[in-house]
Amino acid sequence: MTDAVALTRSQLVEEPLGGRTWRGALTNLGDRLYTGLTVEIRFVDGDGRAAGGLSGRAERLAPGSGLELQSRLRAGAAGLRVGTLRWAAADGERGEIELWEV
């Protein structure tokens, strides 16, 4: 599964008034349909401590399609981790991955 669904975009946008927004996408690079996909992204500071996060969900993630994600960042956010990625496949396979560092 982790070979089939990948973080294909991770972009930091600096805003004119000093704020920052993170934009990313998880894309199904495989040839299977995934359903009930959920992801938790955790932003961390330079010391690895929690500095915010977001959750995303896709009822269906067909081959070639993606789940767009976006979040304003707190001051001090310096990195991100995919905290949890859960999925099901049409053949009944289910899975979960914890803490995938980017």
N, C-alpha and C positions, 0 to 999 in steps of 0.2 A: 504493500500500500504506500509506504513512504516514498518508494521509487515512482509511484504513479501520481501522487499529489505533492506538488512542490510549491514553495514560496517563489513565485516567478517575478514579483515586483516588490521592492522595498524602497520607498522614496521619501525623503525628508524635504518638506516644503517650508521655506522661511517666509513668514508673512511680513508685509510692510511695517506693521506696528510692533514687530518683535516676537510675535507668537510663532509656534512651530506646529506643523501638522504632519503626521505620518500617514502615508498611503501605501497599501500593499495589496497583493492578490495571491490567492492560492489557486493553482490551476491543475485540472485533471489531465495529466500527460499520458495516461494509460488508455486502454481500450475497453474498460468496464465502466458501467454506470454505478455511482455511489449515491446512497440515499442517507438522509439524516446526518449529514456531515456537520459537526460542530467544532469550533476552534476557540481557544482562549489564548490571547496574546498578552504577555506581561512585559511592561517597559521597566527597565532597571536603571539605576544611577551608576556612576563610575565605580562604586564599591559593590555593585551587584544587589543592592537593596531595592525593593519594590518602589516604583515611581509611576504607577498607573497601569491601565490595561484596557482591553476591550474583548468582547465576545462576538462571534459571527456564526451564522447558521445558513446552510443550504439544504432544502428538502431534497433536491436532486442536483447532482454534479455530473453531467454527461461528459464523455470524452471530449477534450478540447475546450470545455467551458471553465469559467473561473468564478471564484467568490471574491468580490471586491471588499476591501476593508479600509477603514479610515478612522483616525482619532487625533484630537488635539493633544499635544504633549505637555506635560507639566515641566516646569523649570527643573533642570537637573537630570532629565531623562537622557540616557546616553547609549542605551542598547535595548535589544528586545529578545524575548524568548517565546517560542510557541509553547505555552504551558501545557495544553492538552489538545489532542486531535482525536476525535471519535468519528467512526463511520460504520456503515453497513453496505453490503454489496448485494446485487440482485440474486446472486447464488446463495445468499444466507450468511455469508461470512460477515463477522463483526470484529471490530478492533478498536484499540485505544493506544495512544502513544503519549507518554508523559515527558515533559521538559525537553524540548528540542531546541537547542541553542542556535541562533543565527549570528 
